Amino acid sequence: MTVTCARCGNTREGAGKTGLPGALGNEIEQRVCAECWKEWTAAQIRVINHYGLRPALREDREKLYGFTREFLNLAT
């Protein structure tokens, strides 16, 4: 599926299945290109380490989702 990416503004192949649940996962699949999604998957490791996030904990996972939305230029 081709999308006009919310982050870079280019029309490219979409991110496809991201493995993220719910509305955020669906929004990424529909509004983010594969290239920007790939950039985020690399950057999120640095974010997790920098902030000491533990994605297994709901509170930390929600923070990570917020960083995801911010990086990908998705509205909250």
N, C-alpha and C positions, 0 to 999 in steps of 0.2 A: 504494500500500500504506500502510495506517495502522500507526503504531508508537507504543508508549509510550516516550518519549524518555528515554535514560539521563541526559541533562544537565538538562532542565527538568522531567521527570516528567509532562508533558502528553501526551495521546493526540492525535496529529496526523498529517498526511501525512508519510511518510518522506522521507529525503534523496534516495532514488533512486540512480542511478548516479553515483558520485563521481569516477571516474577513478583512484582509488587501487587498487593491485594487492593481491592476496592476502587474507589474513585480516582485515587492518585495513579494507580497502574493504568487504568483506562484512559485517563487524560494524557499520560505520557505516550501511550500507544497511538493516540489519535493526533497529538500535537507536537511531538518531538522527533527529529530525524535520528537515524541510527548513529551518525557521526557524533552529534552532541550527547547522545545517550552513552556512547563509548567513552567520551571525555569525562562524563560524570561518574561512571563506574570506576575510573582510575582516581578521580579527585575525591570520591567519597571515602576512600581508604585513608587519605590524609586528614580529612575532616574528622573521621572516627578517632584516629590517633591523637590529633591536636586537642580535641575536646574531651578525650577519654570516654567516649560514648560506648555503652554496652547495648548493642541493638536487641539483645534478648529481653531487655527491660522496656516495658511499654513507654515510659517517660522518655528514655533516651531514643527510642525508635521514633517517637513523635518529633523530637528535636531534629533527628536526621531527615525525616520527611520534610520538615520546614526548610532545611538547607537544600534539599533536593528541589523543592519548588522554587527557591530563590535562584539557584544555579541555572535551572532550566527556564527561568522567566515565566513561571506559571502562577496565576493568581491564587491567593489562599481562599 
